[in-house]
Amino acid sequence: MSPAAAAPHTTLTLTGESGTLIAYLYDVGPLGIGKLVTRVPWTGHGRTPGEPFAVDLDPFSTAYDVPAGHRLALVVDTVDPLYAEHNPSGAQLTFSSPSDDPSYVSVPLGEQ
């Protein structure tokens, strides 16, 4: 990857007015062991519960070469001890990929 980071885009629906997620990008080797490449926390406030909205995540920039035979994996969680979370008790975050705005991860490629 180039000095820019992979950028996930998705659609979220919250059951509360706020929500937090943390997205992690891993380099996964042939044995299934992952190595953290970058991460991005996201918190939204003042959202209408049940109303879907688009989210573009902007991870911390990094320069990283994915070795041959490895793959990238995107993992999303709602709690990480490094970040304050704003998920009301019992609230849910739902990810979707509507046909008019599909989810994707944009991975910038460096020079070959």
PyRosetta script that sets phi, psi and omega in degrees:
from pyrosetta import init, pose_from_sequence

init()
pose = pose_from_sequence("MSPAAAAPHTTLTLTGESGTLIAYLYDVGPLGIGKLVTRVPWTGHGRTPGEPFAVDLDPFSTAYDVPAGHRLALVVDTVDPLYAEHNPSGAQLTFSSPSDDPSYVSVPLGEQ")
pose.set_psi(1, 156.0)
pose.set_omega(1, 176.7)
pose.set_phi(2, -84.7)
pose.set_psi(2, -179.0)
pose.set_omega(2, -179.2)
pose.set_phi(3, -61.9)
pose.set_psi(3, -13.6)
pose.set_omega(3, 172.4)
pose.set_phi(4, -83.2)
pose.set_psi(4, 156.1)
pose.set_omega(4, -178.1)
pose.set_phi(5, -101.4)
pose.set_psi(5, 160.1)
pose.set_omega(5, 174.9)
pose.set_phi(6, -61.4)
pose.set_psi(6, 136.2)
pose.set_omega(6, -174.7)
pose.set_phi(7, -118.9)
pose.set_psi(7, 107.5)
pose.set_omega(7, 177.2)
pose.set_phi(8, -75.7)
pose.set_psi(8, 145.3)
pose.set_omega(8, 173.7)
pose.set_phi(9, -130.9)
pose.set_psi(9, 130.9)
pose.set_omega(9, -179.8)
pose.set_phi(10, -152.5)
pose.set_psi(10, 176.9)
pose.set_omega(10, 174.1)
pose.set_phi(11, -115.2)
pose.set_psi(11, 131.7)
pose.set_omega(11, -179.1)
pose.set_phi(12, -115.8)
pose.set_psi(12, 150.6)
pose.set_omega(12, 168.8)
pose.set_phi(13, -132.6)
pose.set_psi(13, 128.2)
pose.set_omega(13, -179.4)
pose.set_phi(14, -106.5)
pose.set_psi(14, 147.2)
pose.set_omega(14, 174.4)
pose.set_phi(15, -91.0)
pose.set_psi(15, -7.3)
pose.set_omega(15, 176.2)
pose.set_phi(16, -123.6)
pose.set_psi(16, -177.9)
pose.set_omega(16, -179.5)
pose.set_phi(17, -80.7)
pose.set_psi(17, -12.5)
pose.set_omega(17, 178.7)
pose.set_phi(18, -138.6)
pose.set_psi(18, 163.6)
pose.set_omega(18, 178.4)
pose.set_phi(19, -168.9)
pose.set_psi(19, 152.4)
pose.set_omega(19, -179.8)
pose.set_phi(20, -128.8)
pose.set_psi(20, 140.9)
pose.set_omega(20, 171.0)
pose.set_phi(21, -141.6)
pose.set_psi(21, 156.2)
pose.set_omega(21, 174.8)
pose.set_phi(22, -128.9)
pose.set_psi(22, 124.4)
pose.set_omega(22, 178.5)
pose.set_phi(23, -104.2)
pose.set_psi(23, 134.5)
pose.set_omega(23, -179.3)
pose.set_phi(24, -120.1)
pose.set_psi(24, 135.8)
pose.set_omega(24, 174.1)
pose.set_phi(25, -109.5)
pose.set_psi(25, 123.1)
pose.set_omega(25, -178.4)
pose.set_phi(26, -114.8)
pose.set_psi(26, 147.8)
pose.set_omega(26, 166.4)
pose.set_phi(27, -92.9)
pose.set_psi(27, 118.8)
pose.set_omega(27, -177.8)
pose.set_phi(28, -110.8)
pose.set_psi(28, 122.1)
pose.set_omega(28, -178.4)
pose.set_phi(29, -82.9)
pose.set_psi(29, 176.3)
pose.set_omega(29, -177.5)
pose.set_phi(30, -58.7)
pose.set_psi(30, -24.7)
pose.set_omega(30, 179.4)
pose.set_phi(31, -89.2)
pose.set_psi(31, 1.5)
pose.set_omega(31, 178.7)
pose.set_phi(32, 85.3)
pose.set_psi(32, 10.0)
pose.set_omega(32, 179.3)
pose.set_phi(33, -90.8)
pose.set_psi(33, 128.4)
pose.set_omega(33, -176.9)
pose.set_phi(34, -99.8)
pose.set_psi(34, 150.0)
pose.set_omega(34, 176.4)
pose.set_phi(35, -127.5)
pose.set_psi(35, 124.5)
pose.set_omega(35, -177.6)
pose.set_phi(36, -63.9)
pose.set_psi(36, 128.1)
pose.set_omega(36, 178.2)
pose.set_phi(37, -99.5)
pose.set_psi(37, -48.7)
pose.set_omega(37, 178.9)
pose.set_phi(38, -160.7)
pose.set_psi(38, 170.1)
pose.set_omega(38, 179.4)
pose.set_phi(39, -148.7)
pose.set_psi(39, 164.0)
pose.set_omega(39, 176.7)
pose.set_phi(40, -150.9)
pose.set_psi(40, 123.5)
pose.set_omega(40, 172.8)
pose.set_phi(41, -87.8)
pose.set_psi(41, 149.7)
pose.set_omega(41, 176.7)
pose.set_phi(42, -143.1)
pose.set_psi(42, 134.1)
pose.set_omega(42, 173.8)
pose.set_phi(43, -134.2)
pose.set_psi(43, 134.0)
pose.set_omega(43, 176.5)
pose.set_phi(44, -118.9)
pose.set_psi(44, 137.7)
pose.set_omega(44, 178.6)
pose.set_phi(45, -122.9)
pose.set_psi(45, 156.8)
pose.set_omega(45, 174.4)
pose.set_phi(46, 69.4)
pose.set_psi(46, 26.2)
pose.set_omega(46, 179.3)
pose.set_phi(47, -85.5)
pose.set_psi(47, 151.7)
pose.set_omega(47, 175.7)
pose.set_phi(48, -82.7)
pose.set_psi(48, 117.2)
pose.set_omega(48, -179.8)
pose.set_phi(49, -56.0)
pose.set_psi(49, 135.1)
pose.set_omega(49, 178.2)
pose.set_phi(50, 83.6)
pose.set_psi(50, -4.4)
pose.set_omega(50, -179.8)
pose.set_phi(51, -100.1)
pose.set_psi(51, 116.1)
pose.set_omega(51, -179.4)
pose.set_phi(52, -66.8)
pose.set_psi(52, 148.2)
pose.set_omega(52, 176.4)
pose.set_phi(53, -149.2)
pose.set_psi(53, 150.8)
pose.set_omega(53, -179.6)
pose.set_phi(54, -79.0)
pose.set_psi(54, 144.1)
pose.set_omega(54, 178.3)
pose.set_phi(55, -132.1)
pose.set_psi(55, 127.4)
pose.set_omega(55, 172.3)
pose.set_phi(56, -110.3)
pose.set_psi(56, 118.2)
pose.set_omega(56, -179.3)
pose.set_phi(57, -93.5)
pose.set_psi(57, 140.5)
pose.set_omega(57, -177.8)
pose.set_phi(58, -120.1)
pose.set_psi(58, 85.7)
pose.set_omega(58, -177.1)
pose.set_phi(59, -64.8)
pose.set_psi(59, 163.0)
pose.set_omega(59, 175.6)
pose.set_phi(60, -61.1)
pose.set_psi(60, 131.8)
pose.set_omega(60, -178.6)
pose.set_phi(61, -65.2)
pose.set_psi(61, 146.6)
pose.set_omega(61, 179.0)
pose.set_phi(62, -155.8)
pose.set_psi(62, 154.4)
pose.set_omega(62, 171.7)
pose.set_phi(63, -107.5)
pose.set_psi(63, 123.7)
pose.set_omega(63, -175.7)
pose.set_phi(64, -151.7)
pose.set_psi(64, 133.1)
pose.set_omega(64, 176.0)
pose.set_phi(65, -102.1)
pose.set_psi(65, 122.5)
pose.set_omega(65, 177.7)
pose.set_phi(66, -82.9)
pose.set_psi(66, 117.5)
pose.set_omega(66, -178.7)
pose.set_phi(67, -64.6)
pose.set_psi(67, 152.5)
pose.set_omega(67, 175.7)
pose.set_phi(68, -55.6)
pose.set_psi(68, 139.4)
pose.set_omega(68, 179.1)
pose.set_phi(69, 86.1)
pose.set_psi(69, -4.2)
pose.set_omega(69, 178.1)
pose.set_phi(70, -100.4)
pose.set_psi(70, 166.1)
pose.set_omega(70, 176.5)
pose.set_phi(71, -137.2)
pose.set_psi(71, 163.8)
pose.set_omega(71, 176.4)
pose.set_phi(72, -98.3)
pose.set_psi(72, 141.5)
pose.set_omega(72, 177.5)
pose.set_phi(73, -129.1)
pose.set_psi(73, 133.4)
pose.set_omega(73, 176.3)
pose.set_phi(74, -102.5)
pose.set_psi(74, 124.6)
pose.set_omega(74, 179.7)
pose.set_phi(75, -121.1)
pose.set_psi(75, 134.5)
pose.set_omega(75, -179.3)
pose.set_phi(76, -122.8)
pose.set_psi(76, 135.9)
pose.set_omega(76, 178.6)
pose.set_phi(77, -136.0)
pose.set_psi(77, 169.0)
pose.set_omega(77, 179.7)
pose.set_phi(78, -111.5)
pose.set_psi(78, -3.4)
pose.set_omega(78, -179.6)
pose.set_phi(79, -139.0)
pose.set_psi(79, 134.2)
pose.set_omega(79, 174.2)
pose.set_phi(80, -148.6)
pose.set_psi(80, 127.7)
pose.set_omega(80, -176.5)
pose.set_phi(81, -62.2)
pose.set_psi(81, -14.5)
pose.set_omega(81, 178.0)
pose.set_phi(82, -78.9)
pose.set_psi(82, -16.4)
pose.set_omega(82, -173.9)
pose.set_phi(83, -128.4)
pose.set_psi(83, 143.4)
pose.set_omega(83, 172.4)
pose.set_phi(84, -69.7)
pose.set_psi(84, 139.6)
pose.set_omega(84, 179.3)
pose.set_phi(85, -115.6)
pose.set_psi(85, 148.8)
pose.set_omega(85, -177.7)
pose.set_phi(86, -126.6)
pose.set_psi(86, 53.0)
pose.set_omega(86, 176.7)
pose.set_phi(87, -103.0)
pose.set_psi(87, 110.9)
pose.set_omega(87, 178.5)
pose.set_phi(88, -57.2)
pose.set_psi(88, 149.2)
pose.set_omega(88, -179.2)
pose.set_phi(89, -54.9)
pose.set_psi(89, 126.9)
pose.set_omega(89, 179.2)
pose.set_phi(90, 81.2)
pose.set_psi(90, -3.1)
pose.set_omega(90, -179.0)
pose.set_phi(91, -72.0)
pose.set_psi(91, 156.7)
pose.set_omega(91, 178.7)
pose.set_phi(92, -129.1)
pose.set_psi(92, 148.5)
pose.set_omega(92, 171.1)
pose.set_phi(93, -113.2)
pose.set_psi(93, 128.6)
pose.set_omega(93, 179.2)
pose.set_phi(94, -115.9)
pose.set_psi(94, 130.6)
pose.set_omega(94, 177.6)
pose.set_phi(95, -97.9)
pose.set_psi(95, 141.0)
pose.set_omega(95, 175.8)
pose.set_phi(96, -144.1)
pose.set_psi(96, 170.6)
pose.set_omega(96, -178.9)
pose.set_phi(97, -139.5)
pose.set_psi(97, 77.5)
pose.set_omega(97, -178.0)
pose.set_phi(98, -64.0)
pose.set_psi(98, 149.4)
pose.set_omega(98, -176.7)
pose.set_phi(99, -61.7)
pose.set_psi(99, -27.7)
pose.set_omega(99, -179.9)
pose.set_phi(100, -86.5)
pose.set_psi(100, -6.8)
pose.set_omega(100, 178.0)
pose.set_phi(101, -155.4)
pose.set_psi(101, 68.8)
pose.set_omega(101, -174.4)
pose.set_phi(102, -65.5)
pose.set_psi(102, 151.5)
pose.set_omega(102, 176.3)
pose.set_phi(103, -75.3)
pose.set_psi(103, 150.0)
pose.set_omega(103, 178.8)
pose.set_phi(104, -161.7)
pose.set_psi(104, 167.0)
pose.set_omega(104, 170.5)
pose.set_phi(105, -124.1)
pose.set_psi(105, 119.5)
pose.set_omega(105, 178.5)
pose.set_phi(106, -89.3)
pose.set_psi(106, 120.6)
pose.set_omega(106, -178.6)
pose.set_phi(107, -114.5)
pose.set_psi(107, 109.1)
pose.set_omega(107, 178.2)
pose.set_phi(108, -70.1)
pose.set_psi(108, 139.7)
pose.set_omega(108, 179.7)
pose.set_phi(109, -105.7)
pose.set_psi(109, 137.3)
pose.set_omega(109, 176.8)
pose.set_phi(110, -85.0)
pose.set_psi(110, -172.1)
pose.set_omega(110, 178.8)
pose.set_phi(111, -69.5)
pose.set_psi(111, 144.5)
pose.set_omega(111, 179.6)
pose.set_phi(112, -90.7)
pose.dump_pdb("model.pdb")
